[in-house]
Amino acid sequence: MAKNTICLWYDNDAESAARFYAETFPDSSVTAVRKAPSDFPSGKAGDVLTVEFIVAGVSCIGLNGGSAFKQSEAFSFQIATDDQEETDRYWNAIIGNGGQASVCGWCKDRWGVSWQITPRTLSEAMAAGGDEAKRAFEAMMEMTKIDVAAIDAARRG
């Protein structure tokens, strides 16, 4: 087990979420499913309590904690993409599996976890600073899913 692991709270479907992530993102897998040894506030002995998984190389635990807490945009996974095809693939996988689009490359999966599907060209533009960053940022602010060609055009001015 990693020294530092992200713990995500799910109502009762952590295993489905982890399996979706493992099928969708490279360097992702479900590594363990742990069942409750006795009853707990949101479940019974033998129910799935935690799921250990990796998302794009990051160790996570999904906790089936019940409905007491909800996901929010205060936490998100940011997935760097190399081109429009990869951006579309991840975006469409999340949205097409019961998720919802937001703005500026953000979306939520059906479990309420937020994702930023961020083409590297946008990150590179922001790192360049100055007018290039300003143009790319202003273009991004008008987008839902990031349009790589439009960001590249904005970078060039």
C-alpha positions, 0 to 999 in steps of 0.5 A: 500500500502506498504511503499516501492514497486518495480516498474517495467516498461513494454512496455504495458503488465504489467497485463499479466506479473503480472498474470503469476507471480501470477500463477507461484510463491507461495505467489503471486497475482494480487491485483489491475489493474488501468486504465488511467484516460486520455491519456498518452504518451504510451496509451489512457484513459481507457488503463491499466496504472498500475498493483499492484501485489505481487511476492513471498511476495514482493509488486510490481507495473507494469507500462505500460510506453511504449518502452522508457526503457527496463529491464536489468540484473541490476534488478532481482528477486531471488527465493530460491528453496528447491530442483531440482523439485522446481528449474525445475518448476520455470525455466521451467515455465519462459523459457516455457512461452517465456523466455530465459535461461542465465547462473548460474541460471539466466533466463529472462521472456518474458517481459525481467525481469531477474530471479535467480532461486537459490537452497538453497544448493547453497546459503548455500555453499556460506555462508559456505565459504572456499573450500566448497564455492569455489567448489560450485561456480566453479560448478555453473559457468559451469551451465545454470539452477542449478543442485542441485545434482552437487552442493551438490557433489561439496560441499562434494568435 
